[in-house]
Amino acid sequence: MTQTPPFVPPQVQDAAHGHELAPVLSAVTRAGDGLLEFWSDRDRLDVAEKRAGDFVSAADRQTEQMLRDTLCRPGDHWLGEETHSPRPPAQDAARVWIVDPLDGTTNFLRGIGHWAISVALQVDGVRVLGVVHDPLRRETFYAVRGAGAFLNGVPMHAAQTPRLQDALFGTGIPFGQMAHIDAHAADIARLMPLCAGVRRMGAAALDLAYVACGRLDGFWERRLQPWDIAAGLVLMHEAAVQVEALNPAETPEATGTVLAACAPLFDPFAAVLRRAPPNG
């Protein structure tokens, strides 16, 4: 059944780049309907392994092509998980779409209902729009820079949990032959005794959206790809989440390493994780 795209509040429509949002919401809603059709018949999907533990299917490829055909204007660059522009776009390229058509592919293929579509638009080097769409729950998280963040038309904000011991965090655990497995295991060992829990749900884009709406108090992960985090960074910026890289002299956009938490918790949370080895 076709879903109705979420309402776009007037303050978003009137913001710079606000006019870009409604077409994106329509596109991800349609793409989500297509993924739900794949979801109902997953056993017939043609699946390939890109590397140990990292899979791609016809659902990923067809969804990305549909989004690219719908969103890209002549001259736009495309940075997607499954397809890229012929040459990687420069950091300051005029318009770049940064897209993960199915974040949480392993969950999707295993019948675990935590996966999403992630779309961000970068203009002149600034990420100005972010959308994370969860078709199963019919939840769409979206933000335009300077106009706030919303969940299905309702404003959303970061949590205000005051104490680390009461906080719930999300993370992504490395797999296969990733070199930073030991460093991440050490992160968890340091943090777990100090907080209310750590969740590894398997879709970074949704995890970042959950921080933006206050379901999680924070999130961290190393070496993510641009399409994993681009939309989530916009959401968190507009929801007043504090975000840095593990090394405060770097940026998540440049390193793929994200350290995010609601403002009352950021300093103690970051202090725990920054006790990691410098090259972890």
C-alpha positions in Angstrom: 0.0 0.0 0.0 1.4 3.4 -1.0 2.2 5.6 1.9 1.6 9.4 2.1 4.8 11.4 2.4 5.1 13.2 5.8 3.9 16.8 6.2 6.4 19.5 5.5 6.0 22.3 8.1 5.9 25.9 6.7 9.1 27.0 8.4 10.9 24.2 6.6 9.3 25.1 3.2 10.4 28.7 3.7 14.0 27.9 4.7 16.9 28.0 2.2 16.8 24.6 0.4 13.4 23.9 2.0 11.9 23.5 -1.4 14.1 20.5 -1.9 12.5 18.5 0.9 9.1 17.6 -0.4 10.5 15.8 -3.6 12.9 13.9 -1.4 10.2 12.8 1.0 8.1 11.7 -1.9 11.0 9.7 -3.4 12.0 7.9 -0.2 8.3 7.1 0.5 8.0 5.5 -3.0 11.4 3.8 -2.6 10.3 2.5 0.8 7.1 1.0 -0.8 9.4 -0.9 -3.2 11.6 -2.2 -0.4 8.5 -3.5 1.4 7.7 -5.6 -1.7 11.2 -7.0 -1.6 10.9 -7.5 2.2 7.8 -9.7 1.7 9.7 -12.0 -0.7 13.3 -11.9 0.7 14.1 -15.5 0.0 14.1 -14.8 -3.8 16.6 -11.9 -3.6 19.9 -12.3 -5.5 22.5 -11.6 -2.8 26.2 -11.0 -3.3 29.0 -10.5 -0.7 31.1 -7.4 -1.2 33.5 -8.4 1.6 33.3 -10.6 4.7 30.0 -9.8 6.4 29.0 -7.1 4.0 26.2 -7.9 1.6 24.3 -6.3 -1.4 21.1 -7.4 -3.0 18.8 -6.5 -5.8 16.8 -4.5 -3.3 19.8 -2.2 -2.6 20.7 -1.8 -6.3 17.2 -1.2 -7.7 16.3 1.2 -4.9 19.4 3.3 -5.4 18.8 3.5 -9.2 15.2 4.6 -8.6 16.4 7.3 -6.2 19.1 8.4 -8.5 16.7 8.7 -11.5 14.3 10.7 -9.4 16.5 13.1 -7.5 19.5 13.9 -9.7 19.3 17.0 -11.9 21.7 17.5 -14.8 25.1 18.5 -13.2 24.4 16.9 -9.8 26.9 14.5 -8.4 25.9 11.2 -6.8 27.7 9.4 -4.0 25.8 6.3 -3.2 26.7 3.0 -1.5 26.2 1.0 -4.6 26.9 3.6 -7.4 29.0 6.7 -7.7 29.5 9.5 -10.2 32.2 8.6 -12.7 34.7 10.7 -10.7 34.3 11.3 -6.9 32.9 14.7 -6.3 35.1 17.4 -4.8 34.3 18.4 -1.3 33.0 21.7 -2.6 31.1 20.4 -5.6 28.0 22.4 -6.1 25.4 19.7 -5.5 26.0 16.2 -4.2 23.4 13.6 -3.2 24.8 11.2 -0.6 22.6 8.1 -0.4 22.3 4.7 1.3 19.4 3.0 -0.4 19.2 0.3 2.3 21.1 0.9 5.5 21.0 -2.3 7.5 21.1 -4.8 4.5 22.1 -7.7 6.8 19.1 -7.0 9.0 16.9 -6.8 6.0 18.1 -10.1 4.5 17.7 -11.9 7.9 14.2 -10.6 8.5 15.2 -8.2 11.3 13.1 -5.1 11.1 15.7 -2.4 11.7 16.7 -0.9 8.3 16.1 2.4 6.5 16.7 4.6 3.5 19.1 7.5 4.0 19.4 10.6 1.7 21.4 13.8 2.2 22.0 16.7 0.0 25.2 18.7 0.1 25.4 22.1 -1.6 28.7 24.0 -1.9 30.4 21.7 0.6 27.6 22.1 3.3 25.1 19.3 4.0 21.8 21.1 3.9 19.2 18.4 4.0 18.9 15.0 5.6 16.1 12.3 5.5 16.1 8.9 7.1 13.0 6.8 6.2 11.9 3.6 8.0 9.3 2.0 5.8 8.3 -0.7 8.3 7.4 1.7 11.1 6.2 4.4 8.7 8.6 6.8 10.4 10.4 9.5 8.4 13.0 11.7 10.2 14.0 14.8 8.3 15.7 18.2 8.6 16.7 21.2 6.5 19.7 23.1 7.8 18.4 26.1 9.9 14.8 24.9 10.0 14.7 22.3 12.8 14.3 18.5 12.7 11.1 16.6 12.5 9.6 13.1 12.8 6.5 12.7 10.6 5.9 16.5 10.8 6.4 16.7 14.6 9.4 18.6 15.9 12.1 16.4 17.5 14.9 17.2 19.8 17.8 15.5 21.6 17.3 13.9 25.0 18.3 15.9 28.1 19.4 12.9 30.2 21.6 14.5 32.9 23.6 11.5 34.2 25.9 9.0 32.4 24.5 6.2 34.6 21.0 6.7 33.2 22.0 7.0 29.6 21.4 4.5 26.7 23.9 4.6 23.9 24.0 3.1 20.4 27.0 1.8 18.5 28.1 -0.3 15.5 30.3 -3.3 16.2 33.0 -4.0 13.5 33.0 -7.4 11.9 35.0 -9.6 9.6 38.6 -8.6 9.3 38.2 -4.9 10.3 41.3 -3.6 12.0 39.6 -1.7 14.7 37.7 -4.6 16.4 39.9 -4.6 19.5 39.7 -0.8 19.9 35.9 -0.9 19.7 35.7 -3.8 22.2 37.8 -1.7 24.5 35.4 1.2 24.1 32.5 -1.0 25.1 34.4 -2.4 28.1 35.1 1.1 29.4 31.6 2.5 28.8 29.3 -0.4 29.8 29.9 -0.2 33.6 29.1 3.5 33.6 25.8 3.7 31.7 22.4 2.1 31.5 23.2 0.1 28.4 24.6 0.0 24.9 22.6 -1.2 21.8 24.0 -2.5 18.6 21.0 -2.5 16.2 22.8 -2.7 12.8 21.7 0.4 10.9 23.8 3.5 11.6 21.5 5.9 9.8 18.5 4.9 12.0 20.7 5.0 15.1 21.7 8.6 14.4 18.0 9.5 13.8 17.2 7.9 17.2 19.8 10.1 18.9 18.2 13.1 17.1 14.7 12.2 18.4 15.9 11.3 22.0 15.4 7.5 21.9 19.1 7.1 22.3 21.2 9.5 24.4 24.3 9.1 22.2 26.1 7.1 19.6 29.6 6.3 18.5 31.3 4.3 15.7 34.5 4.3 13.8 35.2 4.3 10.1 31.7 4.8 8.7 31.1 5.7 5.1 29.7 9.1 4.0 26.4 7.5 3.0 26.0 6.0 6.5 26.2 9.3 8.3 25.4 12.2 6.0 21.7 12.4 6.7 22.1 11.6 10.3 24.6 14.4 10.8 22.0 16.9 9.5 19.3 15.5 11.7 21.5 15.7 14.8 22.7 19.3 14.0 19.1 20.5 13.8 18.0 18.5 16.9 20.8 20.1 19.1 22.9 16.9 19.4 26.6 17.6 20.1 28.7 15.8 17.5 32.5 15.5 17.0 35.0 13.0 15.8 37.0 10.8 18.2 39.9 13.2 17.7 38.4 16.6 18.4 40.8 18.2 15.9 39.1 16.2 13.1 35.5 16.0 11.8 33.1 13.1 11.3 32.7 14.1 7.7 36.4 13.7 7.1 37.1 10.6 9.2 33.9 8.6 9.3 34.2 8.4 13.0 31.2 9.8 14.9 30.9 10.7 18.6 27.5 12.1 19.4 25.5 12.7 22.5 22.9 15.1 24.0 24.6 18.2 25.4 24.4 17.3 29.2 26.2 14.0 28.5 28.7 14.8 25.8 31.7 15.7 27.9 31.7 12.7 30.2 30.8 10.4 27.3 33.6 11.7 25.2 36.1 11.5 28.1 35.4 7.8 28.4 35.8 7.0 24.7 38.8 9.3 24.2 40.9 7.2 26.5 41.2 4.8 23.5 44.6 4.2 21.9 45.4 7.1 19.6 45.4 4.9 16.4 42.4 2.7 17.4 
